[in-house]
Amino acid sequence: MMTNRNDLPAPEHGLILTHFLTVRDVAASRRFYADILGGEIVLEENPGIVKVVNSWIIMNPGGGPTPDKPGVTLAPPTPENRNTVSSFMNVRVADIAAFHADATAKGAEFLTVPLDRKAELRCYLRDPDGYLIEVGQATGMLEGIFADPPPGTVQ
């Protein structure tokens, strides 16, 4: 596979923000992000890279420490810890109903249907490794209406 330099997250100036995922099966994750998010596979392996609109998802299997990350081990979520999340991908769409219908038809499994959160319509799905992905469409926030604060929050 010949890769065009412009398809890679390699800025000529400044920086580009990408999202790295530690995955069990690069091919399965690559297909998921290409199919569900409409991404373009720009590199098959080592690492797998999928370009999604103006972002890149980089994926590789886990592993132990390396000289540039001593003491750090990379591992995908496990069934035991996938409901405790400290970070997730956030995808913004123009038409959440259309995205939800299309992704569901392609096999994506959502936690719920899109729900109205006042500021936005929002739902979540998981990728093949269990990573959480939020999908949202701005609605009320465009009119200055925002979600209620979490219970117990002082305003």
C-alpha positions as semicolon CSV with decimal commas, in nm:
position;residue;x (nm);y (nm);z (nm)
1;M;0,000;0,000;0,000
2;M;0,157;0,326;-0,112
3;T;0,078;0,608;0,130
4;N;0,055;0,974;0,028
5;R;0,247;1,198;0,270
6;N;-0,055;1,432;0,287
7;D;-0,264;1,145;0,429
8;L;-0,027;1,093;0,722
9;P;-0,032;1,292;1,047
10;A;0,300;1,459;0,965
11;P;0,270;1,838;0,983
12;E;0,505;2,060;0,789
13;H;0,453;2,332;1,054
14;G;0,311;2,337;1,404
15;L;0,131;2,030;1,529
16;I;-0,148;1,786;1,459
17;L;-0,345;1,616;1,733
18;T;-0,410;1,244;1,682
19;H;-0,573;0,977;1,896
20;F;-0,376;0,658;1,979
21;L;-0,554;0,337;2,074
22;T;-0,397;0,023;2,210
23;V;-0,591;-0,256;2,038
24;R;-0,608;-0,636;2,040
25;D;-0,660;-0,674;1,664
26;V;-0,536;-0,392;1,440
27;A;-0,725;-0,522;1,135
28;A;-1,060;-0,536;1,320
29;S;-1,012;-0,189;1,469
30;R;-0,898;-0,048;1,135
31;R;-1,213;-0,181;0,965
32;F;-1,437;-0,049;1,245
33;Y;-1,306;0,308;1,220
34;A;-1,305;0,302;0,839
35;D;-1,657;0,158;0,817
36;I;-1,838;0,324;1,109
37;L;-1,672;0,667;1,095
38;G;-1,609;0,668;0,721
39;G;-1,235;0,682;0,765
40;E;-0,965;0,617;0,508
41;I;-0,706;0,353;0,591
42;V;-0,373;0,519;0,522
43;L;-0,145;0,262;0,688
44;E;-0,234;-0,104;0,747
45;E;0,004;-0,188;1,035
46;N;0,292;-0,078;1,256
47;P;0,104;0,139;1,335
48;G;-0,238;0,111;1,174
49;I;-0,359;0,460;1,083
50;V;-0,710;0,564;0,978
51;K;-0,770;0,922;0,865
52;V;-1,116;1,042;0,967
53;V;-1,203;1,378;0,808
54;N;-0,945;1,608;0,972
55;S;-0,810;1,366;1,237
56;W;-0,617;1,043;1,259
57;I;-0,666;0,735;1,474
58;I;-0,342;0,550;1,530
59;M;-0,360;0,193;1,659
60;N;-0,113;-0,074;1,764
61;P;-0,114;-0,377;1,993
62;G;-0,013;-0,323;2,354
63;G;0,326;-0,387;2,496
64;G;0,567;-0,330;2,777
65;P;0,796;-0,040;2,852
66;T;1,022;0,103;2,583
67;P;1,322;0,336;2,622
68;D;1,103;0,642;2,553
69;K;0,827;0,535;2,797
70;P;1,004;0,354;3,082
71;G;0,774;0,185;3,331
72;V;0,467;0,225;3,105
73;T;0,269;-0,072;2,971
74;L;0,003;-0,027;2,702
75;A;-0,306;-0,250;2,713
76;P;-0,658;-0,223;2,571
77;P;-0,961;-0,220;2,804
78;T;-1,062;-0,553;2,955
79;P;-1,419;-0,667;3,017
80;E;-1,355;-0,610;3,389
81;N;-1,246;-0,244;3,354
82;R;-1,432;-0,115;3,048
83;N;-1,698;0,068;3,251
84;T;-1,444;0,288;3,429
85;V;-1,338;0,546;3,172
86;S;-1,096;0,836;3,205
87;S;-1,084;0,933;2,838
88;F;-1,294;0,877;2,528
89;M;-1,321;0,985;2,168
90;N;-1,579;1,254;2,096
91;V;-1,730;1,263;1,747
92;R;-1,946;1,558;1,642
93;V;-2,196;1,507;1,360
94;A;-2,438;1,728;1,168
95;D;-2,723;1,473;1,173
96;I;-2,711;1,227;1,462
97;A;-3,023;1,036;1,352
98;A;-2,868;0,964;1,011
99;F;-2,531;0,873;1,167
100;H;-2,697;0,644;1,422
101;A;-2,904;0,468;1,155
102;D;-2,607;0,425;0,920
103;A;-2,369;0,303;1,192
104;T;-2,629;0,062;1,331
105;A;-2,686;-0,079;0,981
106;K;-2,310;-0,138;0,959
107;G;-2,310;-0,332;1,288
108;A;-2,224;-0,065;1,546
109;E;-2,380;-0,128;1,886
110;F;-2,486;0,181;2,078
111;L;-2,541;0,194;2,454
112;T;-2,863;0,393;2,392
113;V;-3,038;0,573;2,111
114;P;-2,951;0,943;2,080
115;L;-3,087;1,126;2,386
116;D;-3,171;1,495;2,420
117;R;-2,935;1,652;2,675
118;K;-3,067;2,009;2,615
119;A;-2,736;2,136;2,474
120;E;-2,702;1,847;2,235
121;L;-2,835;1,514;2,119
122;R;-2,593;1,245;2,234
123;C;-2,530;0,871;2,239
124;Y;-2,236;0,636;2,290
125;L;-2,100;0,325;2,122
126;R;-1,800;0,101;2,176
127;D;-1,533;-0,008;1,932
128;P;-1,415;-0,372;1,902
129;D;-1,184;-0,330;2,203
130;G;-1,449;-0,168;2,420
131;Y;-1,330;0,192;2,387
132;L;-1,614;0,435;2,447
133;I;-1,701;0,680;2,168
134;E;-1,941;0,970;2,223
135;V;-2,140;1,086;1,922
136;G;-2,313;1,422;1,955
137;Q;-2,500;1,683;1,757
138;A;-2,506;2,040;1,887
139;T;-2,863;2,161;1,930
140;G;-2,949;2,381;2,228
141;M;-2,592;2,503;2,276
142;L;-2,627;2,681;1,943
143;E;-2,906;2,885;2,108
144;G;-2,728;2,931;2,444
145;I;-2,905;2,638;2,614
146;F;-2,673;2,405;2,803
147;A;-2,707;2,078;2,992
148;D;-2,800;2,074;3,358
149;P;-2,495;2,055;3,587
150;P;-2,429;1,721;3,760
151;P;-2,623;1,675;4,087
152;G;-2,449;1,840;4,382
153;T;-2,260;2,090;4,166
154;V;-2,267;2,447;4,294
155;Q;-2,321;2,708;4,024
